[in-house]
């Protein structure tokens, strides 16, 4: 394999990557902020839900076992 063809292919690849990056529609700062807040709120809700389910399951199991 020829070094020149490898370098040429690498440069061509980098050019293609730059063209693809120009096509990306990046979210605005406001969209990122809102999405981040939604993720945090949903994570807290999920944590509370699983905490409650875990506590109830623990109490039910201990009631059934009788400890």
N, C-alpha and C positions, 0 to 999 in steps of 0.2 A: 504494500500500500504506500502511496506517495504522501510525503509530509505536506506538500502543497495542497493536495486534495483534502487532507484532514483539516488543515487550517481553514481552507475555503469552506468546508462543510460546517465547521464550528462558527465561523463568521455569519454564514447563511442562517444557521440555527438561531444565533443571537438576534439577527435582524428580524426573523420570524417571531421570536418571543416579544420583541419590542412592538411589532405590529399588533399582536394579540393583546398586549397590555393597553394599547391605545383604544381598543374596542370595549374595554371594561367600563361599566357604569358604576362608579364608586358611590356609596351612600353618603348623604350629607352628614354633618356633625350632629344635627338634630335627630336624624333617623337612628344614628348609632346610639345616641344618648337614650332615646325612647326605648329602643330594643334592649339595651343594657338594663334599664330599669325594669322592664317587663320580665327579663330573665331572672333578676334578683328577686322580684316579688313572687314569681312562680316557684323559685327554689325555696323560699321561706314557707310558702303555702304547702309545698310537698313535704318539707321537713316537719312542719306541724302535723300534717295528716299522718305521716308514718310514725311520728312520735306517739300520737294518740292511739293509732292502731296497735302499736307495740305495747303500750301500757295496758290497753284493754285485753289483748291476748295474754299478756303476762298474768293479769289478775284472774282471768277466766281459767287459765291452766292451773294456777295455784289453788283456786277454789275447787276445781275438779279433783286435783290430786290430794288436796286437804292438808297442805303444809302450812 
